[in-house]
Amino acid sequence: MSVELDEIDRKILNMLQSDARTSFASIARESKVSEATIRFRVKKLIKKGVITRFTALLDARKIGLSVTAIIMAKVDPTLLEEAFEQLTSFNETHHVFQSTAEFVIILFCL
């Protein structure tokens, strides 16, 4: 089920996606509404599941991870669960996706 968003909601989302640390006061000034309105809207967007979390994006090279890999793998369907368990056990594995395409597993590794 999709959530109906108005112009202010979209402005909030765009600003937070650009920088999740943007203050509510800055968003309010940019949106020409009160800070209380922004607080209420963000709380509502979280409650409705539009905003699922706030996160930090890291520069992998600065923390010693100089290689990024996207791996696509074909896996026997009977071994899929075991493959997921083994692949997610590696510290370098950051995301594992299941696909219905030719490549059943897609990994994002650092």
C-alpha positions as CSV (number, residue, x, y, z in Angstrom):
1,M,0.0,0.0,0.0
2,S,1.5,3.3,-1.0
3,V,1.4,6.4,1.2
4,E,0.1,9.6,-0.2
5,L,2.8,12.3,0.0
6,D,2.4,16.0,-0.5
7,E,4.9,18.6,-1.5
8,I,6.1,19.2,2.1
9,D,6.6,15.4,2.7
10,R,8.6,15.1,-0.5
11,K,10.7,18.1,0.5
12,I,11.4,16.6,3.8
13,L,12.4,13.2,2.3
14,N,14.6,14.8,-0.4
15,M,16.5,16.8,2.2
16,L,16.9,13.9,4.6
17,Q,18.1,11.6,1.8
18,S,20.7,14.2,0.9
19,D,21.8,14.5,4.5
20,A,20.1,12.6,7.3
21,R,21.6,15.0,9.8
22,T,19.8,18.1,8.4
23,S,18.1,19.9,11.3
24,F,14.4,20.2,11.5
25,A,14.9,23.9,11.7
26,S,16.7,23.9,8.3
27,I,14.0,21.8,6.7
28,A,11.4,24.1,8.1
29,R,13.1,27.2,6.8
30,E,13.5,25.6,3.3
31,S,9.9,24.3,3.3
32,K,8.4,27.6,4.7
33,V,6.6,25.8,7.6
34,S,7.2,25.6,11.3
35,E,9.7,23.3,12.9
36,A,6.9,21.7,14.8
37,T,5.2,20.8,11.5
38,I,8.5,19.2,10.3
39,R,8.8,17.2,13.6
40,F,5.2,16.0,13.2
41,R,5.6,15.1,9.6
42,V,8.9,13.2,10.2
43,K,7.3,11.3,13.1
44,K,4.3,10.4,10.8
45,L,6.6,9.3,7.9
46,I,8.5,7.0,10.4
47,K,5.2,5.6,11.8
48,K,3.9,4.9,8.3
49,G,7.1,3.1,7.4
50,V,8.1,5.6,4.7
51,I,11.3,6.4,6.6
52,T,12.7,3.1,7.9
53,R,15.9,4.3,9.4
54,F,18.6,7.0,9.4
55,T,22.0,5.8,8.4
56,A,25.6,6.9,7.7
57,L,27.3,6.2,4.4
58,L,30.9,5.4,4.8
59,D,33.9,5.9,2.6
60,A,35.1,2.3,2.3
61,R,38.7,3.3,1.4
62,K,39.1,5.4,4.5
63,I,38.3,2.4,6.7
64,G,40.6,0.1,4.9
65,L,38.2,-1.5,2.5
66,S,39.6,-0.8,-0.9
67,V,37.7,-3.3,-3.0
68,T,34.0,-3.3,-3.7
69,A,32.4,-6.2,-5.5
70,I,29.0,-7.1,-6.8
71,I,28.7,-10.8,-7.3
72,M,25.9,-12.5,-9.1
73,A,25.6,-16.3,-8.6
74,K,23.5,-19.1,-9.9
75,V,22.5,-21.5,-7.1
76,D,20.7,-24.8,-7.1
77,P,17.3,-24.0,-5.6
78,T,17.6,-26.9,-3.1
79,L,20.8,-25.3,-1.8
80,L,19.6,-21.7,-1.6
81,E,19.1,-21.5,2.1
82,E,22.5,-23.0,2.8
83,A,24.1,-20.6,0.3
84,F,22.5,-17.6,2.0
85,E,23.7,-18.8,5.4
86,Q,27.3,-19.3,4.2
87,L,27.5,-16.1,2.2
88,T,26.1,-13.9,4.9
89,S,28.6,-15.3,7.4
90,F,31.5,-13.4,5.7
91,N,32.4,-10.0,7.3
92,E,32.9,-8.6,3.8
93,T,29.3,-9.4,2.8
94,H,27.2,-6.3,3.3
95,H,24.0,-7.1,1.4
96,V,22.6,-10.3,-0.1
97,F,19.6,-10.1,-2.5
98,Q,17.5,-12.9,-3.9
99,S,16.4,-12.6,-7.5
100,T,14.0,-14.4,-9.8
101,A,16.2,-13.7,-12.8
102,E,19.0,-15.9,-14.2
103,F,21.3,-15.1,-11.3
104,V,19.5,-16.2,-8.1
105,I,21.8,-14.5,-5.6
106,I,23.3,-11.0,-5.8
107,L,25.9,-10.0,-3.2
108,F,27.4,-6.6,-2.4
109,C,30.7,-7.0,-0.7
110,L,33.4,-4.7,0.6
